[in-house]
Amino acid sequence: MSQRRQQYDVARNLAGLPWGSHRYANQPLDEPDDYGIIRNTDNSQRFNDAACIWLCMLYDLLCVGKWIGPNRGRIYQLGKLMTTIDVWDFLSFLKAVTTTLLSSVEKKELRQWDRFKADVAQGACLSEPELLFLSLIRKHVENWTDVSDFQTAYQCAVFLSRLNFKHSKLEEAAFEKWFQSECSCAVPRDYNSEEAAVISEWFPIENGALLWDWYIPTHGSGCTAERISVSGAKAFINGTNESIDTMHLALGIDFGAFSMQRPWYINTMVGIEAEMLFVPKNWSTYRAVNMEPTGMMFYQQGAMFSIYHYLKDFDNVECGLRRHYCVDTEDRNRMLAQVGSIDGSYATIDMSAASDSVSNALVRAWFDNSCLRQYVTYLRTPYVRYRDPRFNTTSIYRLDKFAPMGSALCFPIESIVFAAIVEVCLRHTPGANPHYWVYGDDIVCDVRLVPELIRRLKRFGFTPNLDKSFYNTGDSSDFFRESCGGEYLNGFDITPIRISRKFVGFSSLSGVQLSTINESEEISSSIAQLIQLCNDLRSLPTARTLVLGRLRETGLPILFDDGTAGVATPQPTNYHLEQRYNPDYQRVEVHAITVNTERKRLQFHEDSYLGEPRLFAYLAFAERSARRSLNFPEDLVDVRMDPYATKLRARLKWVEKPEVLREPLL
């Protein structure tokens, strides 16, 4: 039997197992009716599809050499038992395996099998599926010395870690956590510290003119603010309020003249309340996200991009923060984390609920003597509105935190705050390496700074996430580091493949109308994530075969190419697609779904809105991206891609038919 045929048979057999509805397993995840029957099957189908891919991945990773026969039988047995497990308990078990694996890097005694299993079980009795999984990875866990052994076991344990479920209990827990963070931000603390002086050095008041020169209010591309269905409608509901007017007066901006020329911008009052929502982060956690008022986001976006341009203006601005925070890329954090995994010289620090822990009192105290003072004072939403589904009531809360996720100022201010704390720790630690990088709440710095850094973080109300912080030193010969999605062990990149947070299963794509792919962001994103997953599984042929087969079963016109816009394959014939000859380009084209990382675009409904606000919004966006002055619309405009302005989308369109690749893909 050929290897490809064998992979196909294994994938078909695993997918053909009697997957049930997980009635008992879904008890903690879905809400039963009065008769105890689970009516919502979305969670079950999502878990079933992800578990099928996971089992195929186990086959690819663990059925090697003399272990093909024994492990294949264990995997089939595990697949049959998956229909009876409690999903919540099993995912908790995989999380415990992951935690123990990471601990075994520093604590070599955990590489003893009995100790490892006892640490995973934590005194509980393991179920048969859990024991089967442990027997599968035992060879790679017991006394491991090679990075590849750790990487195999780690990949098996973390693949399902980002599954998300619809679960009202998780939202309740997230609300309680959010409320606790609010109480923590309200605790009086002494913010009279050296961090304020550091921020004043980076953003001195005399540089205000250079910063404000880039302040060009503009809209983002999303349509979620105030639940607007068409982003062009934002131009007709913008406005101002007393806080915004006060800021413009302080900056010396005559926004009245601006509004007189464009009257559609000022016809309503900008609200001071944001709507709080909770969205899934993974299978066990929801997180809070604010839906800011559209008018406030208009000005916040202008402030955010002026900060970014200030940090990138090498010709006119001397800013020490530029050496520790790069707004364009996370690669420098990853690079330093990889260096730290070689000799343990650098630590990677992560925080829990970092954005919800930056208090307004801290920001006001530290930024008071900087040119960012007006931004942090006047461009925050002071109240949040939340509808509690438990009681069907709506409450309004006054925010003690500076700006939660959803505000355009949340990420840059958060990065500046943590960078200032690290800088102060560096100045108090003679001989420490001055190279450190901060990106949001991801910090990479010299391990000698860690004790003082953790102490100062706790002093100002932050909670270091010790499960995701790694700073072991010479006590172990092995070093693991993780930052900005990159994971490294002893200098090797072992970043695992994980199921996407947007994974919704394959059943949701059955019967999808082709006309809706370009219109529905949810459908488009789901298809794009599945094609991306198929390409990520390139080195795991059985799992890839399963995903590819399920994609083909949907009947969607999937493009095959070198992986840049479709499914990666060395022989992209695309015979299954509709073809045509395009005489204008003198090429053969196929009608297919392509995947690309798109630039955020302003989308307008041509029939409903005037051309003037559409043209102005586009030119303002282009000006923010490339220019300091706007002269005439017919001038050439550089539309370079902005950081944080891309998203993975699938599009149905006519594209050039790919030729057969000359070299096989790895």
Buried (B, 14 or more C-beta within 10 A) or exposed (E): EEEEEBBBEBBEBBBEBEBEBBBBBBBBBBEEEEEEEBEBBBBBBBBBBBBBBBBBBBBBBBBEEEEEEEBBEBBBEBBEBBBEBBBBBBBEBBBBBBBBBBBBBBBBEBBBEEBBBEBBBEEEEBBEBBBBBBEBBEBBBBEBEEBEBBBBBBBBBBBBBBBBBBBBEBBBBBBEBBEEBBEBBBEEBEBEBBBBEBBBBBBBEEBBEBBBBBBBBBBBBBBBBBEBEEBBBBBBBBBBBEBBBEBBEBBEBEBEEEBEEBEBBBEBEBBBBBBBBBEBBBBBEBBBBBBBBBBBBBBBBBBBBBBBBBBBBEEEBEBEBBEBBBBEEBEBBBBBBBBBBBEBBBBBBBBBBBBBBBBBBBBBBBBBBBBBBBBBBBBBBEEBBBEEEEEEEEEEBEBBBBBBBBBBBBBBBBBBBBBBBBBBBBEEBEEBBEBBBBBBBBBBBBBBBBEBBBEBBEEBBBBBBEEBBBBBBEEBEBBBBBBBEBBBBBBBEBBBBBBBBBBBBBBBBEEBEEEEBBEBEEBBBBBBBBBBBBBBBBEBBBBBBBBBBBBEEBEBBBBBBBBEBBBBBEEBEBEEBEEEEEEEEEEEBBBBBBBBEBBBEBEBEEEEBEEEBBEBBBBBBBBBBEBEEBEEEEEEBEEEEBEBBEBBBBBBEBBEBBEEBEEEEE
